[in-house]
Amino acid sequence: MAMGAFLVGKRPVALMEGSGIGMSALILARGIVQKTPTMLIIGHNSTLGERYDYHGATRLVAEPVLRALDIPYHVLFDPGDIRKVIVEAQATIEGQRLPFGILVPSHVIREIGESR
């Protein structure tokens, strides 16, 4: 996980799908205890627009794990808010020295891809 980047002066970011949060729960818990700030950008989650049944497991774990570990998060519904959300999330991450999750619904990912 990207948390080790903080130890060498970097701003850690982990980009993953929702199941990655479930698979990383123990690492995230250790990061909380050790006050290791990390931005988590999470796709395939329980937000709107998940079309496929094989994403079912990812929908089940992302938000519940974040809530269970008391990791704050924000659902990014509007692609126009990306810059503001990243800046504010980073301020929270650095100020409180904790992980912060940004959940990115499928429609936002598609809109970003179409705009390039």
C-alpha positions as CSV (number, residue, x, y, z in Angstrom):
1,M,0.0,0.0,0.0
2,A,1.1,3.6,-0.6
3,M,1.3,4.5,3.1
4,G,5.0,3.9,3.2
5,A,5.5,6.9,0.9
6,F,4.6,9.2,3.8
7,L,7.7,7.9,5.7
8,V,9.9,9.4,2.9
9,G,8.1,12.7,2.7
10,K,5.6,12.0,-0.1
11,R,1.8,12.4,-0.2
12,P,0.5,8.8,-0.4
13,V,-2.4,8.0,-2.7
14,A,-3.9,4.6,-3.2
15,L,-6.1,4.1,-6.3
16,M,-8.3,1.0,-6.0
17,E,-11.7,-0.5,-6.5
18,G,-14.1,-1.0,-3.6
19,S,-12.9,-4.6,-2.9
20,G,-9.4,-3.1,-2.4
21,I,-10.7,-1.5,0.8
22,G,-11.9,-4.8,2.0
23,M,-8.6,-6.5,1.3
24,S,-6.7,-3.6,2.9
25,A,-8.7,-3.2,6.1
26,L,-5.9,-4.4,8.4
27,I,-3.3,-2.2,6.6
28,L,-5.7,0.8,6.9
29,A,-6.2,0.1,10.6
30,R,-2.4,0.1,11.1
31,G,-2.2,3.4,9.2
32,I,-4.7,4.9,11.5
33,V,-2.9,3.8,14.7
34,Q,0.4,5.0,13.3
35,K,-1.2,8.3,12.0
36,T,-0.1,7.7,8.4
37,P,-2.1,10.1,6.2
38,T,-3.2,8.5,2.9
39,M,-5.7,9.6,0.2
40,L,-7.8,6.7,-1.0
41,I,-9.5,7.0,-4.4
42,I,-12.1,4.2,-4.7
43,G,-14.1,3.1,-7.7
44,H,-16.6,0.3,-8.0
45,N,-18.5,1.0,-4.8
46,S,-22.0,1.2,-3.5
47,T,-22.8,4.5,-5.2
48,L,-24.9,4.9,-8.3
49,G,-24.2,3.3,-11.7
50,E,-22.7,-0.1,-10.9
51,R,-24.0,-2.1,-13.8
52,Y,-22.6,-5.5,-13.4
53,D,-23.3,-8.3,-10.9
54,Y,-19.7,-9.2,-10.6
55,H,-19.1,-5.9,-8.9
56,G,-21.4,-7.0,-6.2
57,A,-18.6,-7.9,-3.7
58,T,-17.0,-4.5,-4.2
59,R,-20.3,-2.8,-3.5
60,L,-20.6,-4.6,-0.2
61,V,-17.2,-3.7,1.4
62,A,-16.1,-0.1,0.6
63,E,-18.3,2.1,2.7
64,P,-18.9,-0.4,5.5
65,V,-15.1,-0.8,6.0
66,L,-14.5,3.0,5.9
67,R,-17.3,3.4,8.5
68,A,-16.0,0.6,10.7
69,L,-12.6,2.1,10.8
70,D,-14.0,5.6,11.2
71,I,-12.2,6.8,8.0
72,P,-13.9,9.9,6.7
73,Y,-14.9,9.8,3.0
74,H,-16.7,11.8,0.4
75,V,-18.7,10.6,-2.6
76,L,-17.7,12.5,-5.7
77,F,-21.0,12.9,-7.7
78,D,-19.9,15.9,-9.9
79,P,-16.7,15.7,-11.9
80,G,-16.6,19.5,-11.7
81,D,-15.9,19.2,-8.0
82,I,-12.7,17.0,-8.4
83,R,-10.2,19.8,-7.7
84,K,-12.1,21.2,-4.7
85,V,-12.6,17.7,-3.2
86,I,-8.9,16.7,-3.7
87,V,-7.7,20.0,-2.1
88,E,-10.0,19.8,0.9
89,A,-9.4,16.0,1.4
90,Q,-5.7,16.6,1.3
91,A,-6.1,19.4,3.9
92,T,-8.0,16.9,6.1
93,I,-5.4,14.2,5.5
94,E,-2.4,16.3,6.4
95,G,-4.1,18.2,9.2
96,Q,-5.5,15.2,11.0
97,R,-2.9,12.6,9.8
98,L,-5.4,10.0,8.8
99,P,-6.6,8.2,5.7
100,F,-9.5,9.8,3.7
101,G,-11.6,8.1,1.0
102,I,-13.0,9.6,-2.1
103,L,-15.6,7.3,-3.7
104,V,-15.9,7.8,-7.4
105,P,-19.1,6.5,-9.0
106,S,-19.0,4.9,-12.4
107,H,-20.7,7.8,-14.1
108,V,-18.0,10.2,-12.9
109,I,-15.3,7.9,-14.2
110,R,-17.1,7.7,-17.6
111,E,-17.6,11.5,-17.8
112,I,-13.9,12.1,-17.0
113,G,-12.9,9.6,-19.7
114,E,-15.2,11.2,-22.3
115,S,-13.9,14.7,-21.6
116,R,-10.3,13.7,-22.5
